Amino acid sequence: MAREEFDHIVVGGGSAGCVAAARLVEEGRYQVLLLEGGHSNRHPLLDMPPGIFKMINGSKFMQYHTTVPQPHLAGRAHDIPQANVLGGGSSVNAQVYMRGRPSDYDAWDAMLRGNNDGADWSWPAVLKTFRAMENNNRFNDAHHGVGGKMSVSDPGHIDQTSRWFVQAVQALGEPFNPDFNGRSQRGVGFYQFMNRNGRRSSAAYAFLSPLENNPLLTVRLQARAERILIENGRAVGVAWRDRHGRPQRSYARGEVVVTAGALVTPKLLMLSGIGPADHLRQHGIDLIADAPGVGQNLIDHPEVPIIANFDGPYGYFGQGNGWRMLLNGLHFKIFGGGRILSAGVEAGAFVNPQDPTAEPTIQAFCVPIVYVDRDTASLVENTYGLTVTTVVVKPKSRGTVRLRSADPTAMPLVDPGLLKHPDDMASMVAGQRFFLRAFREEPLAAHIAKLAIPSPLDTSDEALEEHCRRFVKTNYHPASTARMGADGDPLAVLDARLRVRGIDGLWVADMSAVPDINAGNTNAPAMMLGSRCADFIMDS
Ligand SMILES: Cc1cc2nc3c(=O)[nH]c(=O)nc-3n(C[C@H](O)[C@H](O)[C@H](O)COP(=O)(O)OP(=O)(O)OC[C@H]3O[C@@H](n4cnc5c(N)ncnc54)[C@H](O)[C@@H]3O)c2cc1C
């Protein structure tokens, strides 16, 4: 049988992978294969903004990585859900549009400066890419664009409880911020979302759909990559299994780009012989490149809920089930609006409770339901309530992704270490204390029946720390497990142009690549990485 050959192969059709593949196809010269391990993204639940809350705790569109027991969390093992569908995180996420702040990218640039082979990661450079991808429905200015493929919109529906939250936080002295992606992050306000008119603007929908009939693009679904094929120091293809479990191989005349997400990309590199020599030896894998940084430096945003019960039927409790769901659907069909246009979170804030003059340390999400992780759901009554989650935006804790075995079907061992660093715990406790005060401010306070968690009876540091250990969860942003770095940086897996050091023709362009996590949600940054990787490949 003739061997299947393409110009470029992209492994993992997620936020970054869809953008990278689309941009390479749009160039008009390259035959591109996109291998996606998950399912098709054609499903109404994926389209509609609140669909995430129907999927998050059990769906074929998700893959659940259960962490190794966390000793600093009294042995808890919590889940990190990741996408298992074309579009990746952008097909299942809460669609909050955030990019982080200029200092995030300027710090990456400083880390790589003098050693960046012309790759400029400073804020003005990445902002160009963000603006080029964006089609904003409110802003068109130095921070935002209107000509891009990804729709960014104001919330389609705002619940009154979200408005109460925004007003209560203003009563604490925080400014109303009309644009968290604008001049400053600080303050409280309403997020913008990656959707338009009730339709999710995933990377698959925005970037791949327009190329559906383009003969230069081949998309394989339920095509699970097992390893990168490397010959004489060059990536030449990918070994993968099709939906029937049959082994397949595809070859690249040009480049192989790995974008399988921050928990799977390091696993694929290690299975391919690229990783920490000792660890690969331990699993009997032939070493091709000793890369100690592969699977190290895992960063994620830790999130801890504050939950209060309302004194009446406020918020979204029950709105996604039974007759209420039908009514909401009908409302949308007849009047074209209503709750179905809400992603389930509308308002948020960025604050620094320890030093209000410095950059924010905490991001908050206001979720008008009782919202906790699967492993803690039984600890809180599911009824009418408001959850305010506090997230440490620049965590210092670091974790690892390691191989469980050399079997490609085995899930990796994920040790995220959320809140392991004492500074992260101190920030989190300060954030909890700050937002607990919001529940005592009007107009929110008038509608609160009781605080469910943390216990209002003891808000000492010790009690809040205990609450954080019990309820901390992922904000779904694993990152930095195969990161860029300068020459001589022992954890630098990639150079500044996203190329895997020591192997020709191999690139990593997903959230694994970032030198440090951005302050805020990570979907737009992942898409920016995919886009820039395509630029680098076309330049090379
Ligand atoms: C539940 C949830 C809510 C979130 N909410 C937000 C939000 O509101 N706003 C925001 O900005 N960010 C949010 N995020 C985070 C954001 O979506 C991710 O950071 C982003 O999608 C990561 O992009 P990526 O390209 O690095 O990886 P992914 O998008 O995860 O892409 C990886 C892709 O690789 C595929 N894959 C995995 N293994 C293999 C294999 N062996 N072979 C082939 N393919 C494989 C996966 O199926 C997936 O499609 C959320 C994430 C989740 C999971």
The ligand as a Gaussian input file, in Angstrom:
#p B3LYP/6-31G(d) Opt

LIG

0 1
 C      -14.346000      22.838000      30.858000
 C      -13.424000      23.916000      30.385000
 C      -13.793000      25.262000      30.521000
 C      -12.929000      26.270000      30.084000
 N      -13.355000      27.569000      30.088000
 C      -12.600000      28.509000      29.453000
 C      -13.108000      29.810000      29.207000
 O      -14.245000      30.136000      29.548000
 N      -12.305000      30.689000      28.542000
 C      -11.050000      30.371000      28.106000
 O      -10.364000      31.223000      27.556000
 N      -10.542000      29.149000      28.356000
 C      -11.310000      28.209000      28.955000
 N      -10.836000      26.933000      29.092000
 C       -9.444000      26.658000      28.722000
 C       -9.166000      26.620000      27.226000
 O      -10.278000      26.118000      26.510000
 C       -7.921000      25.769000      26.993000
 O       -6.833000      26.344000      27.682000
 C       -7.563000      25.666000      25.524000
 O       -8.624000      25.080000      24.809000
 C       -6.301000      24.837000      25.371000
 O       -6.013000      24.731000      24.017000
 P       -4.935000      23.686000      23.504000
 O       -4.894000      23.831000      22.037000
 O       -3.692000      23.866000      24.291000
 O       -5.508000      22.253000      23.904000
 P       -6.929000      21.616000      23.584000
 O       -7.856000      22.645000      23.077000
 O       -7.320000      20.819000      24.754000
 O       -6.613000      20.672000      22.349000
 C       -6.050000      19.406000      22.442000
 C       -6.716000      18.538000      21.392000
 O       -5.953000      17.352000      21.226000
 C       -6.843000      16.246000      21.145000
 N       -6.082000      15.069000      21.539000
 C       -5.744000      14.657000      22.788000
 N       -5.000000      13.534000      22.721000
 C       -4.835000      13.256000      21.410000
 C       -4.149000      12.241000      20.693000
 N       -3.457000      11.268000      21.323000
 N       -4.203000      12.251000      19.337000
 C       -4.883000      13.213000      18.665000
 N       -5.566000      14.203000      19.304000
 C       -5.520000      14.224000      20.651000
 C       -7.987000      16.614000      22.085000
 O       -9.158000      15.882000      21.791000
 C       -8.127000      18.110000      21.799000
 O       -9.010000      18.354000      20.722000
 C      -11.670000      25.915000      29.534000
 C      -11.310000      24.581000      29.385000
 C      -12.175000      23.580000      29.789000
 C      -11.764000      22.138000      29.608000

